[in-house]
Amino acid sequence: MPPAPGDREARRDDVSRAVWQVLADKGFGGLTLRAVAAAMGVSTGMLMHYFPTKRALIAHALDLLEKRTAERPRRDRPADGLATVRAMLLDILPLTEGDTARNRIWVSSWDLALADDGLATDQADRYTRLRSTLRPHFEAARGLGEVPAAADPEQLAATAVAFTHGLVVQALFDPGRFPEDVQIAMVDDFLASITPSRPARR
């Protein structure tokens, strides 16, 4: 028997917490109806009232991951231009325990997205939105002379996302080689590399 409407709403948060617990412990590779049901202490039959298919469970988990990512604490945006770009890129990196766990979950979702056209489209849309949040700050940086006047803010945003997510993957697989201070220094070096060189003072 499906849960009554009131019961369904009351249990929605319980379900989401259990899904997140499984993701944090096992990633998307270990996300199954059985694992979530075990985390909740319920039967898989009860859980199927919420997720009739594995894909429905994965879609919910991705929505939950995106929501948790959006709600995470963020650095202050200190000033227009590259200072804000720097803060936004640092917010992406696995510099804290929570950010590391969240990035591990995201990376574990990529294989699933590559195997499913709908999920792949959703992931491509996420990257489009991320680039679009960075682009205005690169436009501001161009206006301030922090990047070359001929630079394309859209391309700079795409390059920044590619660099940062490449660094995420390396830091997850080799945290000893890429501790917090190294990651921050690499972001600073990356931003310096796109800043116009200034004539040396005589």
One Martini backbone bead per residue (centre of mass of N, CA, C, O) as a GRO file, in nm:
protein
  202
    1MET     BB    1   0.094   0.037   0.025
    2PRO     BB    2   0.080   0.351  -0.014
    3PRO     BB    3   0.146   0.638   0.107
    4ALA     BB    4   0.025   0.888   0.245
    5PRO     BB    5   0.054   1.212   0.181
    6GLY     BB    6   0.159   1.291   0.463
    7ASP     BB    7   0.369   1.064   0.486
    8ARG     BB    8   0.530   1.130   0.235
    9GLU     BB    9   0.629   1.407   0.328
   10ALA     BB   10   0.756   1.313   0.600
   11ARG     BB   11   0.967   1.107   0.439
   12ARG     BB   12   1.139   1.272   0.240
   13ASP     BB   13   1.375   1.351   0.426
   14ASP     BB   14   1.459   1.063   0.498
   15VAL     BB   15   1.533   0.980   0.214
   16SER     BB   16   1.746   1.198   0.155
   17ARG     BB   17   1.935   1.122   0.386
   18ALA     BB   18   1.990   0.833   0.289
   19VAL     BB   19   2.103   0.901   0.014
   20TRP     BB   20   2.341   1.073   0.121
   21GLN     BB   21   2.474   0.854   0.290
   22VAL     BB   22   2.538   0.665   0.054
   23LEU     BB   23   2.702   0.864  -0.112
   24ALA     BB   24   2.921   0.923   0.105
   25ASP     BB   25   3.009   0.613   0.133
   26LYS     BB   26   2.974   0.502  -0.206
   27GLY     BB   27   2.845   0.649  -0.408
   28PHE     BB   28   2.701   0.577  -0.712
   29GLY     BB   29   2.799   0.277  -0.717
   30GLY     BB   30   2.622   0.227  -0.425
   31LEU     BB   31   2.342   0.315  -0.549
   32THR     BB   32   2.061   0.162  -0.402
   33LEU     BB   33   1.770   0.053  -0.289
   34ARG     BB   34   1.889  -0.130  -0.073
   35ALA     BB   35   2.080   0.078   0.062
   36VAL     BB   36   1.860   0.286   0.137
   37ALA     BB   37   1.677   0.098   0.298
   38ALA     BB   38   1.891   0.025   0.510
   39ALA     BB   39   1.935   0.320   0.612
   40MET     BB   40   1.616   0.332   0.700
   41GLY     BB   41   1.479   0.052   0.782
   42VAL     BB   42   1.349  -0.065   0.511
   43SER     BB   43   1.190  -0.159   0.241
   44THR     BB   44   1.205  -0.172  -0.098
   45GLY     BB   45   0.901  -0.147  -0.143
   46MET     BB   46   0.863   0.126  -0.006
   47LEU     BB   47   1.073   0.285  -0.183
   48MET     BB   48   0.915   0.238  -0.462
   49HIS     BB   49   0.713   0.476  -0.413
   50TYR     BB   50   0.950   0.683  -0.489
   51PHE     BB   51   1.135   0.457  -0.665
   52PRO     BB   52   1.060   0.261  -0.935
   53THR     BB   53   1.358   0.329  -1.027
   54LYS     BB   54   1.691   0.373  -1.062
   55ARG     BB   55   1.674   0.640  -1.216
   56ALA     BB   56   1.505   0.792  -1.009
   57LEU     BB   57   1.719   0.779  -0.789
   58ILE     BB   58   1.943   0.927  -0.942
   59ALA     BB   59   1.792   1.190  -0.998
   60HIS     BB   60   1.755   1.260  -0.701
   61ALA     BB   61   2.056   1.262  -0.624
   62LEU     BB   62   2.137   1.492  -0.816
   63ASP     BB   63   1.949   1.704  -0.698
   64LEU     BB   64   2.067   1.689  -0.414
   65LEU     BB   65   2.357   1.763  -0.490
   66GLU     BB   66   2.293   2.038  -0.613
   67LYS     BB   67   2.166   2.159  -0.359
   68ARG     BB   68   2.411   2.123  -0.169
   69THR     BB   69   2.602   2.290  -0.341
   70ALA     BB   70   2.437   2.560  -0.338
   71GLU     BB   71   2.435   2.561   0.002
   72ARG     BB   72   2.711   2.612   0.045
   73PRO     BB   73   2.964   2.758   0.163
   74ARG     BB   74   3.096   3.088   0.086
   75ARG     BB   75   3.283   3.313  -0.033
   76ASP     BB   76   3.358   3.615  -0.055
   77ARG     BB   77   3.311   3.892  -0.275
   78PRO     BB   78   3.557   4.127  -0.287
   79ALA     BB   79   3.559   4.194  -0.609
   80ASP     BB   80   3.591   4.279  -0.904
   81GLY     BB   81   3.677   4.027  -1.105
   82LEU     BB   82   3.939   3.817  -1.021
   83ALA     BB   83   3.866   3.799  -0.721
   84THR     BB   84   3.598   3.649  -0.773
   85VAL     BB   85   3.701   3.418  -0.939
   86ARG     BB   86   3.881   3.301  -0.722
   87ALA     BB   87   3.657   3.238  -0.516
   88MET     BB   88   3.495   3.046  -0.706
   89LEU     BB   89   3.719   2.836  -0.752
   90LEU     BB   90   3.768   2.763  -0.453
   91ASP     BB   91   3.474   2.654  -0.406
   92ILE     BB   92   3.526   2.389  -0.584
   93LEU     BB   93   3.742   2.281  -0.423
   94PRO     BB   94   3.909   2.029  -0.213
   95LEU     BB   95   3.966   2.200   0.093
   96THR     BB   96   3.755   2.031   0.243
   97GLU     BB   97   3.580   1.780   0.366
   98GLY     BB   98   3.309   1.855   0.231
   99ASP     BB   99   3.424   1.914  -0.057
  100THR     BB  100   3.543   1.636  -0.100
  101ALA     BB  101   3.285   1.469  -0.078
  102ARG     BB  102   3.130   1.614  -0.304
  103ASN     BB  103   3.335   1.559  -0.533
  104ARG     BB  104   3.326   1.252  -0.520
  105ILE     BB  105   3.031   1.233  -0.604
  106TRP     BB  106   3.046   1.373  -0.872
  107VAL     BB  107   3.256   1.187  -1.006
  108SER     BB  108   3.077   0.924  -0.967
  109SER     BB  109   2.851   1.037  -1.182
  110TRP     BB  110   2.980   1.040  -1.471
  111ASP     BB  111   2.940   0.753  -1.573
  112LEU     BB  112   2.634   0.765  -1.577
  113ALA     BB  113   2.605   1.010  -1.769
  114LEU     BB  114   2.756   0.880  -2.016
  115ALA     BB  115   2.520   0.636  -2.030
  116ASP     BB  116   2.305   0.890  -2.035
  117ASP     BB  117   2.154   1.121  -2.218
  118GLY     BB  118   1.996   1.280  -2.004
  119LEU     BB  119   2.228   1.311  -1.796
  120ALA     BB  120   2.426   1.443  -1.992
  121THR     BB  121   2.259   1.696  -2.042
  122ASP     BB  122   2.249   1.789  -1.749
  123GLN     BB  123   2.558   1.819  -1.717
  124ALA     BB  124   2.599   2.024  -1.943
  125ASP     BB  125   2.416   2.237  -1.810
  126ARG     BB  126   2.588   2.280  -1.560
  127TYR     BB  127   2.832   2.392  -1.713
  128THR     BB  128   2.688   2.628  -1.840
  129ARG     BB  129   2.614   2.766  -1.573
  130LEU     BB  130   2.898   2.799  -1.463
  131ARG     BB  131   3.007   2.975  -1.692
  132SER     BB  132   2.787   3.201  -1.658
  133THR     BB  133   2.892   3.292  -1.370
  134LEU     BB  134   3.186   3.380  -1.472
  135ARG     BB  135   3.171   3.574  -1.716
  136PRO     BB  136   3.107   3.858  -1.584
  137HIS     BB  137   3.388   3.864  -1.433
  138PHE     BB  138   3.558   3.869  -1.692
  139GLU     BB  139   3.438   4.125  -1.801
  140ALA     BB  140   3.530   4.299  -1.566
  141ALA     BB  141   3.832   4.235  -1.598
  142ARG     BB  142   3.857   4.365  -1.875
  143GLY     BB  143   3.768   4.652  -1.786
  144LEU     BB  144   4.022   4.657  -1.569
  145GLY     BB  145   4.281   4.512  -1.713
  146GLU     BB  146   4.326   4.195  -1.613
  147VAL     BB  147   4.271   4.138  -1.911
  148PRO     BB  148   4.271   4.124  -2.220
  149ALA     BB  149   4.089   4.304  -2.448
  150ALA     BB  150   4.068   4.038  -2.654
  151ALA     BB  151   3.925   3.871  -2.463
  152ASP     BB  152   3.712   3.590  -2.404
  153PRO     BB  153   3.495   3.531  -2.154
  154GLU     BB  154   3.389   3.252  -2.241
  155GLN     BB  155   3.669   3.116  -2.273
  156LEU     BB  156   3.771   3.174  -1.990
  157ALA     BB  157   3.552   3.013  -1.844
  158ALA     BB  158   3.614   2.740  -1.977
  159THR     BB  159   3.909   2.724  -1.883
  160ALA     BB  160   3.858   2.745  -1.577
  161VAL     BB  161   3.684   2.491  -1.551
  162ALA     BB  162   3.885   2.289  -1.666
  163PHE     BB  163   4.109   2.342  -1.465
  164THR     BB  164   3.954   2.295  -1.196
  165HIS     BB  165   3.850   2.001  -1.257
  166GLY     BB  166   4.129   1.883  -1.296
  167LEU     BB  167   4.222   1.947  -1.006
  168VAL     BB  168   4.013   1.786  -0.858
  169VAL     BB  169   4.097   1.504  -0.958
  170GLN     BB  170   4.390   1.511  -0.858
  171ALA     BB  171   4.323   1.564  -0.555
  172LEU     BB  172   4.158   1.302  -0.511
  173PHE     BB  173   4.394   1.094  -0.603
  174ASP     BB  174   4.639   1.314  -0.482
  175PRO     BB  175   4.651   1.471  -0.190
  176GLY     BB  176   4.960   1.483  -0.130
  177ARG     BB  177   5.023   1.660  -0.395
  178PHE     BB  178   4.726   1.832  -0.337
  179PRO     BB  179   4.702   2.040  -0.128
  180GLU     BB  180   4.571   2.327  -0.036
  181ASP     BB  181   4.816   2.518  -0.105
  182VAL     BB  182   4.857   2.410  -0.393
  183GLN     BB  183   4.583   2.476  -0.511
  184ILE     BB  184   4.592   2.780  -0.461
  185ALA     BB  185   4.854   2.835  -0.621
  186MET     BB  186   4.740   2.733  -0.895
  187VAL     BB  187   4.520   2.943  -0.922
  188ASP     BB  188   4.708   3.188  -0.914
  189ASP     BB  189   4.874   3.104  -1.161
  190PHE     BB  190   4.645   3.098  -1.362
  191LEU     BB  191   4.559   3.397  -1.333
  192ALA     BB  192   4.839   3.513  -1.405
  193SER     BB  193   4.844   3.391  -1.704
  194ILE     BB  194   4.590   3.603  -1.791
  195THR     BB  195   4.768   3.841  -1.732
  196PRO     BB  196   4.899   4.113  -1.828
  197SER     BB  197   5.193   4.216  -1.903
  198ARG     BB  198   5.429   4.423  -1.750
  199PRO     BB  199   5.640   4.652  -1.759
  200ALA     BB  200   5.936   4.702  -1.651
  201ARG     BB  201   6.095   4.875  -1.425
  202ARG     BB  202   6.361   5.129  -1.420
   0.00000   0.00000   0.00000
